[in-house]
Amino acid sequence: MARINLNLDAQRALRNLGGINAKFGKSVERISSGLRINRAADDAAGLSISERLRSEIKGLNRAVLNSQDALSLLQTGEGALAEVQSILQRMRELAVQGSNDTLNSIDRGAIESELDTLKTEVDRISEATIFNSKKLLNGSNTFQFQIGTGTNTSFEVLQVNPVSTTTAIIGSGTVAGAATLSAAVVGLSSPATGGIARATFLTLIGSLDDALNDISTARSAFGAKVNRLDHTIRSLQVAAESAQASESRIRDADIAVEVSEFVAQQILQQAAISILGQANQAPALILQLLR
């Protein structure tokens, strides 16, 4: 039925063109942004999951950085302990030399002087070993490293207290049963006898053996934690990669699919515009009936 006042075909063509334009615009947005989900209306559930994954990814990446910082701290402390161990080995060598009765008091005095100097260096290292303004070996700090993304302290936090052994070694005497070198080194001289006793050097050898054992134990503890952090970092990196892959599958646009959709909507748009133009010409054709 031909009518002039109502052009139903044109209205339908216009409505279809509006829908095509909306889909065309959506394809343009997805291709230009690279995202399938640009707003909550695109996929409410997908957006919620994606945002949770993004939060988890940021937490994992931060945990990796935390673990790397912790690794650097432990390596700094372990390196200082290695130097202390080297000094103690030299001190033990001197103590063994000093216990030999072929030496006279002048010889032993020279050995004592070097021992005092080495002891001072051990003290200096304990005070000077610093990471980000925190002293590592002087007994003033305990460290907790956040190596996970949650709050479960059994699995998310690595605690390190590297100071108990080294504090004892440098002579504070705060740890029961540990070797105290200060007293041993300072007590080398025997003013009552006017010389340095051989027995004093023998006592020092025992103290140094205890100290070296404590240092070895401390370095082993550092090494174990370094190995754990190596595994932790790799595990966190794998978890972050998996979360990023999941988030990408949910949120990112498949460009090949979107380009195909873009081309299809572009063709439909051109067809709809052409049909709309023809539909708008239909009422004019009715006028030919009046001729």
Secondary structure as UniProt FT lines:
FT   HELIX           8..33
FT   HELIX           40..42
FT   HELIX           44..98
FT   TURN            101..102
FT   HELIX           105..128
FT   STRAND          130..131
FT   TURN            132..133
FT   STRAND          134..135
FT   STRAND          143..146
FT   HELIX           153..156
FT   STRAND          157..160
FT   HELIX           163..169
FT   TURN            170..171
FT   TURN            176..177
FT   HELIX           181..186
FT   TURN            187..188
FT   STRAND          189..190
FT   TURN            191..194
FT   STRAND          195..196
FT   HELIX           198..251
FT   HELIX           255..286
FT   HELIX           287..290
//
